[in-house]
Amino acid sequence: MYTAKLSRTFWSSGFFALVLSLATPIFGGEKAGADWWSLQPVQRPDTPKVKNAQWLRNPIDAFVLLRLEARGLAPTPEASRRTIIRRLSYNLTGLPPSPAEVQAFVEDKAPDAYEKVVDRLLASPHYGERWARHWLDVVHFGESHGFEYNQPRNNSWPYRNWVIRALNADLPYDRFVKMQIAGDMIEPGSADGIIALGCLVTGPHNTTRPSNDTMRKTMRQDEVEDLVGMVGQTFLGLTINCARCHDHKFDPIPTPSPWRRRSKPFRNRVRQP
């Protein structure tokens, strides 16, 4: 049962990443250049030919089955309907289905029964609450400052709620990204344009009072490093912050001047200790 209408734009890039990772071998000791596969524009690959074509429900299945067949393996048997609806519900909302929902799905013989369950769960407000947790982890979101005092961050919730609303509204991923990097320029005067920028100040913040100018500059630079690292890892899939101290050991990112240039646009957005 793999025919769900999981057409949400938010996850399209994830599916392409899965396909590329399955189709691309990884060799040890290699250093990436500008022509490395993950640095190229996304393209839709050709669907591979497989032996057991009857098993396929969508093009992604072909990439999975290709690897299974190459290793002499077969797909596992299809799960029961009770198992399927529990997996769907926990995965999309983090909550178990009710007994009535399980029974209704088991008895629904319509060809689109699976799609109807998926659509219902995607329309639930719990969908955004569940998946926002993963995004907030990626952007280093915290409701306290961290470090020695770890003081509560009482005004971080508007950004958290914005992420939940964006997911539930199926905000296109490109817009989702742009709002979090430059929302004040994209929607000047808009509350959402300001709130979405919370992405850039959700990381750890050292509230220790600096005892000298060197300590103050070091603390500020650490926050810039965390911000640049978060943006690189979240939106580019690159650990840019590695180049703060040395040439990146794999990705084509030298140090230190290019790192400083990349961090410059964010410096005015970092809190002053």
ChimeraX attribute file (.defattr): number of C-alpha atoms within 10 A of each C-alpha:
attribute: neighborCount
match mode: 1-to-1
recipient: residues
	/A:1	12
	/A:2	13
	/A:3	12
	/A:4	16
	/A:5	13
	/A:6	14
	/A:7	9
	/A:8	13
	/A:9	13
	/A:10	17
	/A:11	13
	/A:12	12
	/A:13	12
	/A:14	11
	/A:15	11
	/A:16	16
	/A:17	14
	/A:18	13
	/A:19	20
	/A:20	18
	/A:21	13
	/A:22	13
	/A:23	15
	/A:24	10
	/A:25	7
	/A:26	8
	/A:27	7
	/A:28	5
	/A:29	8
	/A:30	10
	/A:31	12
	/A:32	16
	/A:33	12
	/A:34	11
	/A:35	9
	/A:36	11
	/A:37	13
	/A:38	16
	/A:39	15
	/A:40	9
	/A:41	6
	/A:42	12
	/A:43	8
	/A:44	8
	/A:45	10
	/A:46	8
	/A:47	14
	/A:48	14
	/A:49	11
	/A:50	19
	/A:51	10
	/A:52	12
	/A:53	11
	/A:54	7
	/A:55	12
	/A:56	16
	/A:57	13
	/A:58	12
	/A:59	12
	/A:60	16
	/A:61	17
	/A:62	21
	/A:63	21
	/A:64	18
	/A:65	22
	/A:66	20
	/A:67	15
	/A:68	14
	/A:69	14
	/A:70	10
	/A:71	9
	/A:72	8
	/A:73	11
	/A:74	12
	/A:75	10
	/A:76	6
	/A:77	6
	/A:78	10
	/A:79	11
	/A:80	10
	/A:81	17
	/A:82	15
	/A:83	11
	/A:84	16
	/A:85	22
	/A:86	17
	/A:87	16
	/A:88	18
	/A:89	20
	/A:90	15
	/A:91	15
	/A:92	18
	/A:93	19
	/A:94	16
	/A:95	15
	/A:96	15
	/A:97	18
	/A:98	11
	/A:99	9
	/A:100	9
	/A:101	14
	/A:102	17
	/A:103	14
	/A:104	13
	/A:105	18
	/A:106	15
	/A:107	10
	/A:108	12
	/A:109	10
	/A:110	10
	/A:111	8
	/A:112	12
	/A:113	16
	/A:114	21
	/A:115	17
	/A:116	15
	/A:117	18
	/A:118	18
	/A:119	13
	/A:120	11
	/A:121	19
	/A:122	22
	/A:123	14
	/A:124	13
	/A:125	15
	/A:126	17
	/A:127	23
	/A:128	23
	/A:129	20
	/A:130	18
	/A:131	18
	/A:132	21
	/A:133	14
	/A:134	10
	/A:135	15
	/A:136	17
	/A:137	11
	/A:138	14
	/A:139	22
	/A:140	17
	/A:141	21
	/A:142	19
	/A:143	17
	/A:144	18
	/A:145	18
	/A:146	16
	/A:147	12
	/A:148	9
	/A:149	11
	/A:150	15
	/A:151	14
	/A:152	12
	/A:153	14
	/A:154	9
	/A:155	11
	/A:156	18
	/A:157	14
	/A:158	15
	/A:159	22
	/A:160	23
	/A:161	15
	/A:162	17
	/A:163	25
	/A:164	22
	/A:165	17
	/A:166	18
	/A:167	22
	/A:168	19
	/A:169	13
	/A:170	16
	/A:171	16
	/A:172	14
	/A:173	17
	/A:174	10
	/A:175	13
	/A:176	17
	/A:177	16
	/A:178	16
	/A:179	22
	/A:180	22
	/A:181	19
	/A:182	16
	/A:183	23
	/A:184	19
	/A:185	13
	/A:186	15
	/A:187	13
	/A:188	12
	/A:189	11
	/A:190	12
	/A:191	11
	/A:192	17
	/A:193	20
	/A:194	20
	/A:195	21
	/A:196	25
	/A:197	19
	/A:198	23
	/A:199	23
	/A:200	22
	/A:201	21
	/A:202	21
	/A:203	21
	/A:204	19
	/A:205	24
	/A:206	20
	/A:207	15
	/A:208	13
	/A:209	10
	/A:210	14
	/A:211	8
	/A:212	8
	/A:213	9
	/A:214	10
	/A:215	13
	/A:216	16
	/A:217	14
	/A:218	12
	/A:219	20
	/A:220	19
	/A:221	15
	/A:222	15
	/A:223	22
	/A:224	24
	/A:225	22
	/A:226	20
	/A:227	26
	/A:228	25
	/A:229	21
	/A:230	23
	/A:231	24
	/A:232	16
	/A:233	16
	/A:234	16
	/A:235	12
	/A:236	12
	/A:237	13
	/A:238	20
	/A:239	18
	/A:240	25
	/A:241	23
	/A:242	19
	/A:243	22
	/A:244	20
	/A:245	11
	/A:246	12
	/A:247	16
	/A:248	19
	/A:249	14
	/A:250	14
	/A:251	19
	/A:252	17
	/A:253	22
	/A:254	17
	/A:255	16
	/A:256	13
	/A:257	11
	/A:258	13
	/A:259	20
	/A:260	15
	/A:261	10
	/A:262	13
	/A:263	20
	/A:264	13
	/A:265	10
	/A:266	16
	/A:267	17
	/A:268	9
	/A:269	13
	/A:270	15
	/A:271	12
	/A:272	12
	/A:273	15
